[in-house]
Amino acid sequence: MKVEICNLGPVKKAEIDLKPLTVFIGQNGEGKSWSAYAIAAILGGYSFPEYLRAYLQGKTQQKYPLLDDVIQQFLEEGNAKIDVVKFASDCAESYFNDVARFAPQLMGSFMKSDRMNFQDLQMRFNLEESKTELIQNIQAALVDKKISFNPQTKTALLNAVKESQEATLYFYSSGDFREKLPGRSVKEFVCQQVFEIIHKAFFANTYFFPTERTTVISFPPAGGGEMKPTQTTELVLNGIPLIEPVQQLLRGISAAYQKSLYERKEQIKEKPQIGEYLKLADFLESDILLGKLDFETSIKKELLFQPTEGNIKLGMPVVSSMVKELAPLVLYLRYLAEPNDLLIIDEPEMNLHPAVQVEIVEFLGILVNAGLKVLITTHSPYIVDQLVNLMKAEKHEERDKIKDSFYLEKSEAFLSQERVSVYLFDQGVTRNVLNEDGIIDWDTFHAVFEDGMRLYSQLLSVED
């Protein structure tokens, strides 16, 4: 999927091809994080309720006559169907670009800022090269939704059903819903099911790991029930609303606190790939964190870390910065991850020794090959250099032989170059810095190294 972003803070024009692993590099203040957040705001769950509301109120530019026909048939006959694969093939690009027209107002609320003016922000999507992925994901989508459950008859007034690997989404009623529901409720139900299939075609869910994660993990979530990452309940600190990426991280951690491993293992029956994510959470603990994260309940539920060596258990406020940095990712994999999720990770190298930075980029390669999408911003030459090695290793004839030369010793970390994109943000524009040979032009880092060597040479000459 290709996205164009214009007039977003320092970004005048960014042209980005989103791949399973997308990397943003560049100096501070060039708009890397804002661009990542803007992409997630439109393609993730944050924009969906706003767009659905606007469409139902007739405030969107795009109209969908076929969808209107389905709604009318449902109202008249009590059942209807739509080929969502064909509908998406014809309308998905128009749909996402229609959602993108709400970017100026969405970004204001997303960033919780009344000082920034997003009115000139423009975003456009091109799905031409992503049609195959779009169709495959929509074909695989499973839908079983109901509305207005009637406890007397044990039936739902409205039903929507689609089997995996089928193109048809069926709507039917289990009674005379027209006497109990207004027509606008039927329209909302139909539109929500169809739009949600399209909206989640590229990313099942979006999860944020902003730089504030090392602080957030130190405090147990307050409140009661589970909060899903796409909910818009506003969280404030000292009367100041937190930006949406931080809010969604808090909701994700809260959801992890509420879930049990039993519930998670029940999900594996429906989605076996989730079992792989639980194994990866264990691997991240044992091979990178060198310990174990677990919940314990005495007076309250608390997340503790036990190092591999020693019998002590430590609370999050006193663990090392590395554990604070990576604990949210462990919780996500163990309790929340689903295939095709998008992870936005701001500076994954933060607080990590260079050796661990290399391990983390290898681990991200494993996540991508396990069916997750990842977008990172980074200032780390260690991450960029090792990413080049991972792409080179993928082409190597003796993958199993060379894997032991890598830090994690896993060939599952090797990445096909076709699955990676790397962009330099510089002076308001972006430049693709991954060339055809799989080399990343990392001048943005190398120039600093050269400056240091030049200064050192000058100092030596002065001494002489």
Secondary structure, DSSP 8 states (H G I E B T S, - for coil): -EEEEEEETTEEEEEEE--SEEEEEESTTSSHHHHHHHHHHHHSTTHHHHHHHHHHTT--S---HHHHHHHHHHHHHSEEEEEHHHHHHHHHHHHHHHHHTTHHHHHHHHTT-SSS--TT-EEEEE-GGGHHHHHHHHHH--EEEEEEEETTTTEEEEEEEE-TT--EEEEEESS-GGGTS-HHHHHHHHHHHHHHHHHTSS-S-EEEE-TTHHHHTTS---SSS---TT-----EETTEE--HHHHHHHHHHHHHHH--HHHHHHHHHH-THHHHHHHHHHHIIIIII-EEEEEEESSSEEEEEEESSSS--EEGGGS-HHHHHHHHHHHHHHHT--TT-EEEEE-TTTT--HHHHHHHHHHHHHHHHTT-EEEEEE--HHHHHHHHHHHHHHT-TTHHHHGGGSSS--GGG---GGGEEEEEEETTEEEE-B-TTS-B--HHHHHHHHHHHHHHHHHHHHH-
